Amino acid sequence: MTENSYDVLVVGGGAAGLNAALMLGRARRRVVVVDGGAPRNAPASHMHGFISRDGLPPSELLKIGREELAGYGVELVEDTVTSLEPGFTAKLGSGRELTARRVLLATGVHDDLPDLPGLRESWGTDAVTCPYCHGYEVRDQPLGVLGTEPASVEHALLVRQWSPDVVYFAHTAPPSEEDRERLDARGIRVVDGEVTALRREGGHLTGVEVGGRVVARTALFLRTRTVPHDELLHGLGYDADATDPSGKTNVPGVWVAGNVADARATVVIAAAMGASAAGALNHDLVTEDVRRAVEAFGGFTPAAERAAAAAR
């Protein structure tokens, strides 16, 4: 292989990408990870639900992962992939070009947030989406759930597990009569009307403004529309719905892992998806390596022909 030629190009250096690269490095593959350094969970001070890593800052997990990869000869490039051509040739923002036999896309998603004053400043700290990731840290506090879609009611019923004081802000998803009954039964108060702003003081959320009044809350949960960062594959005929459980896509030689494949995946699940994709991807490379070796050896000779030749 040449200097810029690899077995596998991993695009994205989050939990999925790094864990995939770890597995592939241990499989003695020549691997390069290209990462632009903008993880979805960057605003969060800690991550949770990852055994042996519970409470660790997300940035520390990535630091540990990068250090582990170095021991297996995996190359890390701080850059962005701007285009990907069949074959595969990747052009980076710096102008460098890389070629690879296989590609693993682990570029994640971004959250399309409602346009509310104070929301972006609160995002990832006291305005969040996943109660399994953040609920325990705000347990028993006055919590809110922002209605952004019909499933927001289910979100509120879930958040109720962490606090007896939950307010459902109807916003753009007012509950049906049946949903109001369910919310009432769980002691969740409904505040009708559209939210106009999130109030903050001293760097923290203090309340949610609706119709000129402020309802005191210390954390707000909401479901967001997630947008996968899969644009590199659009020109290759990528169909997200055709991806198999290992992450293998309909584009020959391309796998996906982590949030770009499943926006609901937490850090530990994304890491597991990276490991699963790496195993399937390496097996695919082994199959190709064997085929090439047979062709170089002179092609496949059926057993009957080999026996006849040996008898002569």
Phi, psi and omega in degrees: 000148177279175184302321183257023181245134187224160170290314185223132170257120175257120180258110182114125184246040172273199183300319181293311182295317181291320180291324175297315180295325177298312180298317182289324176296320178290339175274008176066032173269151175275114190233141172233135176249122177252122185225131180275354174074037179226067182292149181300323185268019181304321181292340184286138180278334180215158173240155186220168178079015180241104185305135183078352180232013182296127180089357180284138174299138180306322181296328180289323176300316180294322178297314179297316180299317179297320180295322179293322180296325182301329181289347180247013175077013178287133180270133178249127181237120177274097186192182175236146175271119183266336177204153181223119182256153179305139174132311012236135173243125180247131176258132181262162179300331179284349183101347179292147176241137178237147173241149181210152177282329180221158179230135172242118180264119179225053189268357173074202182221171165233154183267125177274099187274147172301149182276082180235129177304132178092347184288313182296325179293334182266346189298131177087353179241292177239008165236112191219174180247326190257111178291335177291333180273326189234349187298318184297326182289342179242022181302142177064008177267165175288111187248157176231155173232126182270125179282109180242345182199165182306326181289354180297330177298316177299325178298316179296318178296328176289314181299331179303338178298335186260346181203143176280351183248086181236133176246131174263114177272110187301320176047247182258009180225068179298140183284152174288172178299319178296319180293322177299320178297319179294318179295316179300318182298332179262007177074025180263118182281141178255128175249113181280162180100158181279137176289136181253339180188160169254131180266136181228146174216135179060030178081012182227153175291133178240339181186169180240126184268127178221121176056037177087353176244158182245126176263117184296125177213149178254347176207147181231129177254144178205149173271134181244161170276121181262139182244112182290143177271068182246018184298335178298335184264353185300322181282357181256006179082025184294134175235107185301329182286349182262009181282136181272173185301336179278350183100359179290128183265178176284352176271114182306127178090003183240131174241158173231151180206154178082205187295336177295336177263327181212104184296341182276351185294126172283178185301315182293324178291319178299318178298318179295322177297322177297318179295317180297315180297320181297319179297315180293321181294317180295322178298321178297320178293320178299317178301318179292320179299319179294316179300316180295321181294320179296317180297320180291331181284345179122008177094166183281130177246118180304154184300323182295320179294321180295320180294319180295321179294322181290331181282340183283000000 
